[in-house]
């Protein structure tokens, strides 16, 4: 039987483009014994796909420093164009047995 949770989607399949708009950036903190620490292990970016009816999704990237800080993003009007390298998106079932979408990438690069 084919299961949707087994499929891995590319950025082109999700966004219908290799470029997307970055509208948010939040740090991902490390957890120890179920509690967050001050150690930042990556960043969660909010992306918008203009070529796909402006669908919004987030992507997690494990990196030491952000592609753009929230302050820099605000100074640029709250939106910048970017490229995402090594994108992998997939569906999973949450605790309520409903499908949710998750994505990770190797890097996010601001291009404008």
N, C-alpha and C positions, 0 to 999 in steps of 0.2 A: 504494500500500500504506500502511496506517495504521501509524505507528511510535509506540510509547509515549513515546519521547524527545521527541516534538513537543508533547505535552500539557503544559499548565500548570495546576496544581491550586491551588485556593483553600484558605484555612485551614478553612473550613466543610466542604469535601470531605475534608480530611485528618483533622481533629479532631472533626468532627460538632458543632462549637460555635464560637462567636466568642470564648469564653474558654478559656484553658488554664492549666496550672500551670507556673510557672517553677521549675526545680530546680537550675540551674547557670548560671554566667556566666564566660566566659574571654575574655581579650583576643585580638584578631587582630593580629599584628605585620606590618609591612611587610617585604618581602624585597627586597634589592638584590644582584644577582649571585648569586642562589640562597642567600643567607644572611640570616637574620632580623636586623632592626635593633631599636632600642629604641622606634621610632615605632609607636604603636598606631593602626591605621586603622579599627577597629571592634571588635565583640564577637560572640561565638558563645554563644547561649543554648540550654540544654537545656530542652526543653518536654515536658510530659506531657499527653495528651488523655484525661481521665476519661470523656468521652462515647464514646470509641472504644477501650474495653477497656484504658485506660491505656497506649496506644502512646506510645513516646518517640521524639523526633526533635530535631534541632538546626536553628536558624535563624541565619543571619549577618545582622548589621545594621551598616552603615557609619555610625558616629556617634562624636562626640568623647568623650562620657562614657557610662558604663553606666547602664542603667535602674535597676539595683541592684548594689551591690558584693557580693562574696562574703561580706564581714563582716556587712553588713546582712541578707543572705539567711540566714546562719547564725543571727543574732539573732532572726529571725522563724520559726525552726524548720526552715529548709531548704527551705521551699516557700511561694510566694506566687501569688495569682491575677494574671493579666495579660491584656491585649489586645494583639494584633499587628496593626499597620497595614501595608497594602501587601504582604501575604504572597504569595509565588509559590513553589510547590514543583514539582519536576520529577524525572524519572528520567534517569539517564545510565548508560552502560556503563563499567566500570572497566577496568584493564589486563588483568584476568582474564576479560573479556567477560561479567561478571556485572552485573546491574542494581543500582544504588545510588540512594538518594533524597537530594536536596539541596534546601535552601530558603533564601530570602533575604527580607528585609522592609525597609520604610522605617523602622519604629520598633517598639519594645516598650515598653508602658506598664504599670507595676505598678498594680493597682487594689485590692489588699488585702494 
